[in-house]
Amino acid sequence: MTRSPALGQAKYVTLPQGDVRYFDRGEGRPVVFLHGVLVNANLWRHVVPEVAEAGLRCLTVDLPLGAHETPLRPDADLTPSGVADLIADFLDALDLRDVTLVANDTGGGLTQIMLTRRPQRVERVVLTPSDSFDHFFPPIFRPLSALAKIPGSMRPLAAMLQVKALHRAPFVFGWLAKYPVPDDVVTTYTAPAHRSSTIRRDLRKFLRSVHPRHTTEAAERLRGFGKPVLLVWANEDRVFPLRLGRRLEALLPDAKLIEVPDSFAFVPEDQPGAVVRHVLAFVGAMAD
């Protein structure tokens, strides 16, 4: 498996940064799903079908965060602000309007940055556990940024991720998903950087530029973001603790926090039904 057929038809769009693959399923108002570092569109494979069947168009992007399969241009800006602009460029290129953004993990941090730069096409936002405030990266993953500053470091990192016995370790997926992620899905996360030097190049460009200042600065600017935000946060999450969701709820002018039990950070993996239910209720309420 590369990407689950549940995500819909694979398509490509040419952006200033290069060609980006996305998956398109359903018709109606657009809902764009975003993931984090070293995962890809497969994170949303259990969420997209029901959201699409409810009458919405689901577009799931393979962001260039190390588990993508199409490298970007060598000169692409893959700093956090650069990838945030890539998200906005994606919405522009497809002329998407009144968009609902649904984001997880690093994708949520990038969404927050994007909303402070080019929010015009976004109508509402759903943030599941995400990088925010001084958690960019969270402490357990912060060494990735330092590692990426060392030339040649991505090859041994990619090789380490091939070791199946490590996948449930806290510093890999063990503290992100409460329940084991299927091996075939994990392979789609870990294989691209292992087999491609250009994917490792893209990954390194992003990792070495990650710093909490990006999300702390975004948080200050988001005080003026008045559109509806739903925070669907796992109350057992040790990577992005619930207190971060509560801080975002207090910060954002029009935000509501919903706690999800029996889940870690990867709520779309651990509790996809809860994500579907809350997204549909939120989007439906905004349409009334």
C-alpha positions in Angstrom: 0.0 0.0 0.0 1.2 3.5 -0.8 -2.0 5.5 0.0 -5.3 4.0 1.1 -7.9 3.9 -1.6 -10.3 5.3 1.0 -8.7 8.7 0.5 -10.1 9.0 -3.0 -8.4 9.8 -6.3 -4.7 10.7 -6.3 -4.0 14.0 -8.1 -1.1 16.4 -8.5 -1.0 20.1 -8.4 1.9 22.3 -9.5 2.8 24.9 -6.9 5.7 27.4 -6.8 7.5 24.9 -4.6 7.0 21.9 -7.0 4.5 19.2 -7.6 2.4 18.2 -4.6 0.2 15.1 -4.5 -3.2 15.1 -2.9 -6.3 12.9 -2.7 -9.7 14.0 -3.6 -13.0 12.3 -2.6 -16.6 13.5 -2.5 -18.4 16.7 -3.6 -19.5 19.8 -1.7 -17.9 22.3 0.5 -14.1 21.6 0.8 -12.5 20.1 3.8 -8.7 20.0 3.7 -6.8 17.5 5.9 -3.2 18.1 7.0 -0.8 15.8 8.8 2.6 16.0 10.6 6.2 15.1 10.2 7.1 11.6 9.0 3.5 10.7 8.3 1.3 11.4 5.3 -2.2 11.4 4.0 -2.8 7.9 5.3 -3.3 9.3 8.7 -6.8 10.3 7.6 -7.8 7.1 5.9 -10.5 6.3 8.5 -11.9 9.8 8.6 -12.3 10.8 5.0 -14.9 8.2 3.8 -17.6 9.2 6.3 -17.0 12.9 5.9 -17.2 12.6 2.1 -20.3 10.5 2.3 -21.9 13.2 4.4 -21.7 15.5 1.4 -18.4 17.2 1.7 -15.4 17.3 -0.6 -12.3 15.9 1.2 -8.9 16.9 0.0 -6.0 15.2 1.8 -2.5 16.7 1.2 0.8 14.8 1.2 2.8 17.6 2.8 6.6 17.5 2.2 7.4 16.4 5.7 9.5 13.3 5.1 6.8 10.7 4.2 5.9 12.2 0.8 6.9 10.5 -2.4 7.3 13.4 -4.8 10.3 15.6 -3.9 9.9 19.4 -4.3 12.2 21.8 -6.2 15.7 22.0 -4.7 15.2 25.7 -4.0 11.7 25.2 -2.3 11.3 27.1 0.9 10.6 24.4 3.5 10.9 26.4 6.6 7.7 26.4 8.7 6.6 29.7 7.1 7.5 28.3 3.7 5.4 25.2 4.2 2.6 27.3 5.7 2.6 29.3 2.5 2.6 26.0 0.5 -0.7 25.2 2.2 -2.1 28.6 1.2 -0.7 28.1 -2.3 -2.5 24.8 -2.5 -5.9 26.4 -1.6 -5.1 29.2 -4.2 -4.1 26.7 -7.0 -7.4 24.8 -6.6 -9.4 28.0 -6.1 -10.9 26.5 -2.9 -13.2 28.8 -1.0 -14.8 28.7 2.4 -12.4 25.9 3.4 -12.5 23.9 6.6 -9.0 23.0 7.6 -8.6 19.9 9.7 -5.0 19.4 11.1 -3.0 17.1 13.3 0.5 17.2 14.9 2.9 19.4 12.9 0.2 20.1 10.4 -1.7 21.9 13.2 1.3 24.1 14.0 1.7 24.9 10.3 -2.0 25.7 10.1 -1.6 28.2 12.9 1.3 29.9 11.1 -0.6 29.9 7.9 -3.7 31.6 9.5 -1.5 34.5 10.5 -0.2 35.0 7.0 -2.9 34.1 4.4 -6.2 33.1 6.0 -8.5 34.5 3.4 -9.8 31.2 2.0 -10.3 29.6 5.4 -13.8 29.7 6.9 -13.3 27.4 9.9 -10.6 25.3 11.5 -10.4 22.0 13.4 -7.2 21.4 15.3 -6.6 18.0 16.8 -3.5 17.6 19.1 -0.9 19.8 17.5 2.3 21.7 17.9 1.6 25.1 19.5 3.1 27.7 21.8 6.5 26.4 23.0 5.8 22.8 21.8 7.3 23.1 18.3 8.6 20.4 18.5 7.4 18.9 21.8 10.3 17.9 24.1 10.4 14.3 23.1 10.9 15.2 19.5 13.0 18.3 19.9 16.3 16.4 19.2 15.2 16.0 15.6 15.9 19.7 15.0 19.4 19.5 16.4 20.0 16.2 14.5 19.0 17.8 11.2 21.7 20.4 11.5 24.3 17.7 11.2 25.1 16.9 7.5 24.3 13.3 6.5 22.1 12.8 9.6 18.9 11.9 7.7 20.3 8.7 6.3 20.8 7.0 9.7 17.5 8.4 11.0 15.7 6.9 8.0 17.5 3.6 8.5 16.5 3.5 12.2 12.9 4.0 11.3 13.0 0.8 9.4 13.4 -1.2 12.6 10.0 -2.5 13.4 10.8 -3.2 17.1 11.3 0.6 17.6 7.9 1.7 16.2 6.1 1.4 19.5 8.9 3.3 21.3 7.8 6.7 22.8 10.2 8.6 20.5 8.7 7.0 17.3 5.0 6.3 17.3 4.5 4.9 20.8 3.4 8.2 22.4 1.6 9.4 19.3 -0.8 6.5 18.7 -2.3 4.7 21.7 -3.0 1.6 19.6 -0.5 0.1 17.2 -0.6 1.6 13.7 -0.8 -1.3 11.1 2.6 -2.2 9.6 1.6 -1.5 6.1 0.7 2.0 7.0 3.9 2.6 9.0 5.8 1.4 6.0 4.3 4.3 3.9 5.5 6.6 6.6 9.0 5.3 6.9 10.0 4.1 3.5 10.1 7.3 1.4 13.0 8.9 3.3 14.8 5.6 3.4 14.9 5.0 -0.3 15.2 8.6 -1.6 17.9 11.1 -1.0 15.7 14.0 -2.3 13.0 13.1 0.2 15.7 13.1 2.9 16.8 16.5 1.6 13.3 17.9 1.9 12.9 16.4 5.4 16.2 17.9 6.6 15.3 21.4 5.2 12.2 21.4 7.3 13.5 19.8 10.5 16.5 22.1 10.9 14.3 25.2 10.7 11.8 24.2 13.3 11.9 26.4 16.4 9.2 27.3 19.0 9.4 31.0 18.0 7.3 30.2 15.0 4.4 28.9 17.0 4.8 31.4 19.9 4.7 34.3 17.4 1.8 32.8 15.6 -0.1 32.4 18.9 0.2 36.1 19.6 -1.1 37.0 16.2 -4.0 34.5 16.4 -5.6 36.7 19.1 -7.2 38.5 16.3 -8.3 35.5 14.3 -12.1 35.6 14.7 -13.3 32.6 12.7 -14.6 29.5 14.4 -12.1 27.0 15.7 -12.9 23.6 17.1 -10.2 21.9 19.2 -10.7 18.1 19.3 -8.0 17.2 21.8 -7.1 13.8 23.4 -7.2 14.0 27.1 -4.6 11.3 27.6 -2.0 12.9 25.2 1.5 13.1 26.6 3.1 14.7 23.6 0.6 17.6 23.2 -0.9 17.8 26.7 -4.5 18.9 27.1 -3.3 22.2 28.7 -2.1 23.3 25.2 -5.6 22.8 23.8 -7.0 24.8 26.8 -4.5 27.6 26.2 -5.6 27.8 22.5 -9.3 27.9 23.6 -8.5 30.8 25.9 -6.5 32.6 23.3 -8.7 32.3 20.2 -11.7 34.6 20.1 -14.2 32.0 18.8 -12.9 28.6 19.9 -14.4 25.5 21.6 -12.5 22.6 23.1 -13.8 19.0 23.0 -12.0 16.3 24.9 -11.6 12.9 23.3 -10.9 9.9 25.6 -9.0 6.8 24.9 -6.6 8.4 22.5 -3.1 9.9 22.2 -2.0 12.6 19.7 -3.1 10.6 16.6 -6.8 11.0 17.2 -7.6 10.2 13.6 -5.9 6.9 14.2 -7.1 6.1 17.7 -10.6 7.5 17.6 -11.5 8.3 14.0 -15.2 8.0 14.7 -15.0 10.9 17.2 -13.2 13.0 14.7 -15.8 12.3 12.1 -18.7 13.1 14.5 -17.2 16.4 15.7 -16.1 17.6 12.3 -19.6 17.0 10.8 -21.4 18.6 13.7 -19.0 21.6 13.5 -19.3 22.1 9.7 -23.1 21.5 9.8 -23.5 24.0 12.6 -21.5 26.6 10.7 -23.7 26.1 7.6 -27.0 26.7 9.6 
